[in-house]
Amino acid sequence: MSYERIKAAKKRTVGTRETTKAVQKGLARVVFIARDAEPHVTEPLVSLCREKGVEVIMVDSMRELGRACGIEVSSASAAILEE
């Protein structure tokens, strides 16, 4: 999928709370959302991204998204930040 982009990012957020803050502050360029995450967790972030005009990329797995970000736990979302 698109895990390579998040792996290669120099600046990124991991987790819905941090990613939401980055989108609100205008720092997020691209947001990654795991399809297997709970909708009540990810839907507010997806709506915020639409509102702010931030690209959203859906990926298959929370586990793989976490690994791509260099952490050992699953992650519902992550973002590539402005450099």
N, C-alpha and C positions, 0 to 999 in steps of 0.2 A: 504494500500500500504506500502511503506517503510518510512512513516513519523516518525515512532518510532525511527529509527536510528538518524535522525536529531534532534528530540526532546531530546534524551538522550545525545547528544554530549556536551562535556564540552567547546570545542572551535569550533566556526563556523563563517562563513560569511553569510550575507544575502544581496541579490541583485547582479545583474550581474556585476556591476563595481567592487565591493569588491571581488567577487568570481573570476573574471578574474585576478585581481592583485594577489590573493593567488595562483592561478594555475601558473601564470608566475614566481612567486618566489619559487615554489616548495613546498608550505606549505599545499596544498589541498590534502587530501587522497581520498575523494569521493565527487563528485559534483551531486547535484540534479537539474533537469531541469523540469519545468512544461510544460506539453504538450499543454496547452491552451495559452502559451505565444506566442508573435509575433516571427516568425522565424527569422526576420532580427535582433532581439535582442539576440536570443539564439544560432543561428547557428555558429557565430564566436567563442563562448565559447565552444561549442561541438567540433569544429575542433581543438581548442587549447588543449582541454583535450585529444583528440586522439593523437595529436602530442607529448604531455608530458607523455602519458601513465597513465592518471588519470581515474579511474572508473567513469562512468556516469550512474546515475539512473534516469529514466524518471518517473515522478509522474503525476497524473491526473490534479491537480488544483493549480493555482497560489494562490488562496485564502487559500487553505488548507496548502500549503507550508509556506506561511506567518504565519499562526496560529501555525504551528509546530515549527516555529522559535521564537515564542513568540511576534510577532508583530501583530498589528491590520490591516495592509494593505497587499495586495497581493505581492507576490515575484515571479519573473520569474525563479530565481535560488538561490541556497545556497550551501554551502560546509561544510564538516566536515574537520577540520584542524588537522595537526600533533599535538600531545600532548607532 
